[in-house]
Amino acid sequence: MWKMVTKVKWGDVMGAKTRNAILSSTKQAVCSIRFVLGVVAMAFAVFFASTDIILGELAKKEPLYPGFHGSIVYSALNSDAVIFFVPILCALPFAAAYVDDIKSKFARYCVCRSSYGAYIAGRIAGCAVSGGLTPVLGVLLAYGLSALGFTPLEEPWGAGVEPAPWLGQVLSVCGLLFFAGVFWAVLGMCLSSFMESRYIAYASPFILCYVLIILYERYFDELFVIYPRQWIMPTGAWPLGQWSAGALTAMLALFAAAGFALRAGRRLREL
């Protein structure tokens, strides 16, 4: 009986340590200046991708067409600028946190206060949450600013004409964008754990994204599942509809998290 009680209490303590590590890492990630910069930069990328459309419509010196504010945001999500910005911005808030902890010996202190598993789980959670929220909040910020700036300049919807559901379509893309952001961020942290370089954490997601785009567009144009653009705005024959793309990136993120956990677990025991 005593052994059973002791085991239960020990499990409760370990669970509390893990929860505290996850909450602490997540708070550290989303309350950082790099997270805020990533969100703002994502909103900038959306407007940058829509510059030609915005300037062209404003140059006409006529009222904008109805729903203009939503259409430019939705179309920007399929642009090259956004596709290339996403892997970089997702890794910005927290992908290099593990390497910084190793270099500064802060990881040793964290492990002593909690446990190996709790520390690793916390770093994965913080990286995943911040990586997924960075592009999503950036897109929502861009949509809000677009609505505030362009809605007064738009023509009203005609009588009997149903408004285009731009907000619903943008939110649908944001769901897939979240899973893609989680994958890119955790991938950067995973690869940086092997090289122990913060530059790898920031650069590797962009490099892999670029390589996958080249492979698809030049060599394997029928293998749409490797195309990062399809992960955000799927148009191919996905078996379960567009959310199959989200399931794919979520699975890839789990593999990257497992790789990080294996490498970090071995490295932490060497400290």
C-alpha positions as CSV (number, residue, x, y, z in Angstrom):
1,M,0.0,0.0,0.0
2,W,2.8,2.4,0.9
3,K,4.5,1.8,-2.4
4,M,1.3,2.4,-4.3
5,V,0.7,5.7,-2.4
6,T,4.3,6.8,-3.0
7,K,4.0,6.0,-6.7
8,V,0.8,8.0,-7.1
9,K,2.2,11.0,-5.3
10,W,5.4,10.9,-7.4
11,G,3.3,10.8,-10.6
12,D,1.3,13.8,-9.4
13,V,4.5,15.7,-8.8
14,M,5.9,14.8,-12.2
15,G,2.6,15.9,-13.8
16,A,2.7,19.2,-12.0
17,K,6.3,19.8,-13.1
18,T,5.4,19.1,-16.7
19,R,2.4,21.4,-16.6
20,N,4.4,24.1,-15.0
21,A,7.2,23.7,-17.6
22,I,4.7,23.8,-20.5
23,L,3.0,26.9,-19.1
24,S,6.2,28.6,-18.4
25,S,7.7,28.0,-21.8
26,T,4.6,28.9,-23.6
27,K,4.3,32.2,-21.7
28,Q,8.0,32.9,-22.3
29,A,7.5,32.3,-26.1
30,V,4.3,34.3,-26.7
31,C,5.3,37.2,-24.4
32,S,8.6,37.8,-26.1
33,I,9.4,40.7,-28.3
34,R,10.3,38.3,-31.1
35,F,6.8,36.9,-31.1
36,V,5.4,40.4,-31.4
37,L,7.8,41.2,-34.2
38,G,6.9,38.0,-36.0
39,V,3.2,38.8,-35.9
40,V,3.8,42.4,-37.2
41,A,6.1,41.1,-39.9
42,M,3.5,38.6,-41.0
43,A,0.9,41.3,-41.3
44,F,3.5,43.3,-43.3
45,A,4.1,40.3,-45.6
46,V,0.3,40.1,-46.4
47,F,0.2,43.8,-47.3
48,F,3.5,43.6,-49.2
49,A,2.0,40.7,-51.3
50,S,-1.0,42.8,-52.1
51,T,0.8,46.1,-52.9
52,D,0.2,45.9,-56.7
53,I,-3.5,45.2,-56.2
54,I,-4.0,48.0,-53.6
55,L,-2.1,50.6,-55.6
56,G,-3.9,49.6,-58.8
57,E,-7.3,50.0,-57.3
58,L,-6.5,53.2,-55.5
59,A,-5.1,54.7,-58.7
60,K,-8.5,54.4,-60.3
61,K,-9.8,57.1,-57.9
62,E,-13.1,55.3,-57.7
63,P,-14.9,53.5,-54.9
64,L,-13.4,50.1,-54.2
65,Y,-15.4,47.0,-55.1
66,P,-17.4,45.4,-52.2
67,G,-15.4,43.0,-50.1
68,F,-12.0,44.5,-51.3
69,H,-10.6,44.4,-47.8
70,G,-11.1,40.6,-47.5
71,S,-10.2,39.7,-51.0
72,I,-6.7,41.1,-50.9
73,V,-5.9,39.3,-47.6
74,Y,-7.2,36.0,-49.0
75,S,-5.3,36.3,-52.3
76,A,-2.1,37.3,-50.4
77,L,-2.1,34.0,-48.5
78,N,-1.4,32.2,-51.8
79,S,1.4,34.5,-52.8
80,D,5.1,33.7,-52.9
81,A,5.9,36.4,-50.4
82,V,3.7,34.8,-47.7
83,I,4.8,31.2,-48.6
84,F,8.5,32.2,-48.0
85,F,7.9,34.4,-45.0
86,V,6.0,31.8,-43.0
87,P,8.9,29.4,-42.3
88,I,11.1,32.2,-41.2
89,L,8.6,34.0,-39.0
90,C,7.4,30.8,-37.3
91,A,10.9,30.0,-36.2
92,L,11.6,33.5,-34.9
93,P,10.0,33.4,-31.5
94,F,11.2,30.2,-29.8
95,A,13.0,27.8,-32.2
96,A,16.4,28.8,-30.9
97,A,15.4,28.7,-27.2
98,Y,16.9,25.2,-26.7
99,V,20.3,26.2,-28.2
100,D,20.4,29.3,-26.2
101,D,19.7,27.3,-23.0
102,I,22.6,24.9,-23.9
103,K,25.0,27.6,-24.7
104,S,24.2,29.6,-21.5
105,K,24.0,26.5,-19.3
106,F,20.5,27.5,-18.3
107,A,19.2,24.1,-19.4
108,R,21.1,22.5,-16.5
109,Y,19.3,24.8,-14.0
110,C,15.9,24.0,-15.6
111,V,16.4,20.3,-15.5
112,C,17.5,20.5,-11.9
113,R,14.3,22.3,-11.0
114,S,12.0,20.0,-13.0
115,S,13.1,17.0,-15.0
116,Y,14.4,16.0,-18.4
117,G,10.9,15.1,-19.7
118,A,9.3,18.3,-18.3
119,Y,11.9,20.5,-19.8
120,I,11.7,18.9,-23.2
121,A,7.9,19.0,-23.2
122,G,7.9,22.6,-22.2
123,R,10.3,23.6,-25.0
124,I,8.3,21.7,-27.6
125,A,5.0,23.2,-26.4
126,G,6.4,26.8,-26.4
127,C,7.9,26.4,-29.8
128,A,4.7,24.8,-31.3
129,V,2.3,27.3,-29.8
130,S,4.3,30.4,-30.8
131,G,5.1,29.0,-34.2
132,G,1.5,28.3,-35.0
133,L,0.1,31.5,-33.6
134,T,2.7,33.9,-35.2
135,P,1.3,33.6,-38.8
136,V,-2.3,33.2,-37.6
137,L,-2.3,36.4,-35.5
138,G,-0.4,38.2,-38.3
139,V,-3.0,37.3,-40.8
140,L,-5.8,38.4,-38.4
141,L,-4.0,41.6,-37.7
142,A,-3.7,42.3,-41.4
143,Y,-7.4,41.5,-41.9
144,G,-8.4,43.9,-39.2
145,L,-6.2,46.7,-40.5
146,S,-7.5,46.1,-44.0
147,A,-11.1,46.2,-42.8
148,L,-10.5,49.4,-40.9
149,G,-8.7,51.1,-43.8
150,F,-10.6,50.0,-46.9
151,T,-14.2,49.3,-45.8
152,P,-15.1,53.0,-45.7
153,L,-13.8,53.2,-49.3
154,E,-15.8,50.3,-50.6
155,E,-19.1,50.4,-52.4
156,P,-21.9,48.8,-50.5
157,W,-23.2,45.4,-51.5
158,G,-26.1,45.6,-53.9
159,A,-29.6,44.7,-52.9
160,G,-30.2,41.0,-53.0
161,V,-26.5,40.3,-53.3
162,E,-25.0,38.0,-50.6
163,P,-21.7,39.4,-49.2
164,A,-18.7,37.2,-50.0
165,P,-17.6,35.2,-46.9
166,W,-14.0,36.5,-47.0
167,L,-13.6,36.3,-43.2
168,G,-14.8,32.7,-43.1
169,Q,-12.4,31.7,-45.9
170,V,-9.5,33.5,-44.2
171,L,-10.2,31.8,-40.9
172,S,-10.3,28.4,-42.7
173,V,-6.8,29.1,-44.1
174,C,-5.6,30.2,-40.7
175,G,-6.5,26.8,-39.4
176,L,-4.1,25.2,-41.9
177,L,-1.6,27.9,-41.4
178,F,-1.4,27.1,-37.7
179,F,-0.5,23.5,-38.3
180,A,2.1,24.5,-40.9
181,G,3.5,27.1,-38.5
182,V,3.8,24.5,-35.8
183,F,5.7,22.2,-38.1
184,W,8.2,24.8,-39.4
185,A,8.9,26.0,-35.9
186,V,9.4,22.6,-34.3
187,L,11.5,21.5,-37.3
188,G,13.8,24.4,-36.8
189,M,14.3,23.6,-33.1
190,C,14.8,19.9,-34.0
191,L,17.5,20.5,-36.5
192,S,19.2,23.1,-34.4
193,S,19.4,20.6,-31.5
194,F,21.7,18.4,-33.7
195,M,23.9,21.2,-34.9
196,E,23.5,23.4,-31.7
197,S,23.4,26.5,-33.8
198,R,20.7,29.2,-33.5
199,Y,21.3,30.1,-37.2
200,I,20.2,26.6,-38.1
201,A,17.0,27.1,-36.1
202,Y,16.1,30.2,-38.1
203,A,17.4,29.2,-41.6
204,S,16.6,25.5,-41.9
205,P,12.8,25.9,-42.2
206,F,13.2,28.4,-45.0
207,I,15.8,26.3,-46.8
208,L,13.7,23.1,-46.6
209,C,10.7,25.1,-47.8
210,Y,12.6,26.4,-50.8
211,V,14.0,22.9,-51.6
212,L,10.5,21.4,-51.5
213,I,9.2,24.1,-53.8
214,I,12.0,23.5,-56.3
215,L,11.5,19.8,-56.2
216,Y,7.7,20.1,-56.9
217,E,7.8,22.8,-59.5
218,R,10.8,21.3,-61.5
219,Y,10.8,17.6,-61.0
220,F,7.7,16.1,-59.2
221,D,4.8,18.3,-60.3
222,E,2.3,15.4,-59.5
223,L,3.5,15.0,-55.9
224,F,1.5,17.8,-54.5
225,V,1.8,16.7,-50.9
226,I,5.4,18.0,-50.7
227,Y,4.4,21.4,-51.9
228,P,4.3,23.9,-49.0
229,R,1.7,26.1,-50.8
230,Q,-0.7,23.1,-50.8
231,W,-0.3,22.9,-47.0
232,I,-1.8,26.3,-46.6
233,M,-4.3,26.5,-49.5
234,P,-4.8,22.9,-50.8
235,T,-6.2,22.5,-54.3
236,G,-5.0,19.0,-55.0
237,A,-7.0,15.7,-54.7
238,W,-6.4,15.3,-50.9
239,P,-8.1,12.1,-49.7
240,L,-10.0,13.7,-46.8
241,G,-10.4,17.2,-48.2
242,Q,-8.4,20.3,-47.4
243,W,-7.9,19.3,-43.7
244,S,-5.8,16.4,-44.9
245,A,-3.1,19.0,-45.4
246,G,-3.5,20.0,-41.7
247,A,-3.2,16.4,-40.7
248,L,-0.1,16.0,-42.8
249,T,1.7,19.0,-41.2
250,A,0.6,17.9,-37.8
251,M,2.1,14.5,-38.3
252,L,5.3,16.0,-39.6
253,A,5.4,18.2,-36.5
254,L,5.1,15.2,-34.3
255,F,8.0,13.5,-36.1
256,A,10.1,16.6,-35.7
257,A,9.2,16.8,-32.0
258,A,10.1,13.2,-31.5
259,G,13.5,13.8,-33.1
260,F,14.1,16.8,-30.9
261,A,13.1,14.9,-27.8
262,L,15.5,12.1,-28.6
263,R,18.4,14.4,-29.3
264,A,17.8,16.8,-26.4
265,G,17.3,13.9,-24.0
266,R,20.8,12.6,-24.8
267,R,22.4,16.0,-24.8
268,L,20.9,17.1,-21.5
269,R,22.3,14.0,-19.7
270,E,25.8,15.1,-20.8
271,L,25.5,18.4,-19.0
